[in-house]
Amino acid sequence: MSQSSVLFTSFQAGAVNLPNRLVMAPMTRSRANNEGNVPTDATVAYYVQRASAGLIITEGAQVSPQGVGYAFTPGIYSEAQVAGWRKVTDAVHAAGGRIFVQLWHVGAISHPFFQNGELPVAPSAVKPVGVQAYTDKGMEDIPTPRALEIHEVKAVVEDFRRAAENAKAAGFDGVEIHGANGYLIDQFIQDGTNQRTDEYGGSVENRARFALEIVQAAADVLGADRVGIRLAPNGSMGGIKDADRLGTFSYLTEQLNRFGLAYLHVIEALPGHPMAAPAGQPAIAPALRQIFRGPFILNGGYTQETAESALANKEADLVSFGVPFIANPDLVERYQQGAALNTPDPATFYGGGEKGYIDYPAIAEQQVGLAQ
């Protein structure tokens, strides 16, 4: 691939000018300080190493203690967390990068271990399937959650608003709302997990209301051109499902057009990828691309070649990469130079120390090593 390829051209995503079309996808790495869920100095190093990405989207950061479902994951609800993230954004900006924080609430995908003994919350009391939680006793089954009352739903919207305010205070360029992967917002959107009969359930208009209220709250704080949202219309985590996914996500996408968002980020893995939809399940991303009138990011097992093809075919404006960025802090430079990629180590994806986190070498370091 030549340096003149579309992947390395600049792009305006809302209020933020990106120097290239490679987005670093949000990826849980489980290395926050577990006392207070605060980013560490290693977190700073990790994101700075990857500052050449067109845009960094951080790992999910919980908007409240209730939103936690995993150990060693950072939040963005306390002063200590904001201070920790401020170190990250200052360093990334000093390195010439741009960075959004992903705002996260896991909903039902949690455990009483993280909830002071209380049940996790969800739109309805529907037990997630096929997932477990890692607690002090190891892997444990996730219980059936309790349904949020209406005043609690509105309080969660306010948690997202405060998180957006904290993101602003922490110096982020914007926020991505995590509406994907079977977590709380997704649980409200899809009718398999949302069995409510009030203003937040039933019709697609009601099921989309929670997501749209959160988008509005974040836009009120930051301006819509500094807010993105991530959706996974064909996802299945926790057994999430909907009777009409195309209709549901098409409606939601149409409604998102009224904001003027920085982007819509859609996870839909390419065929052959472990996260790909089952055979016979139609792709939804192309339909959403046609509906959405703003910048569109695709994610799901892309390589340089498949990303270049997607951009050339106008299937997306930007492509986000996950595992390639874990193992290659200088992924942009490697793609530009046609250099070989480092081999990722899945055993160190989640948890642990600096190994597999901030010790993957850049090309320059490897070249120095070869010269010695």
Beta strands, then each sheet from edge to edge (+ up, - down):
strand 1: 11-13
strand 2: 16-18
strand 3: 22-24
strand 4: 55-62
strand 5: 99-104
strand 6: 121-122
strand 7: 132-135
strand 8: 138-141
strand 9: 146-147
strand 10: 174-178
strand 11: 227-231
strand 12: 263-267
strand 13: 296-299
strand 14: 318-321
sheet 1: 1+ 2-
sheet 2: 3+ 4+ 5+ 10+ 11+ 12+ 13+ 14+ 3+
sheet 3: 6+ 9+
sheet 4: 7+ 8-
end
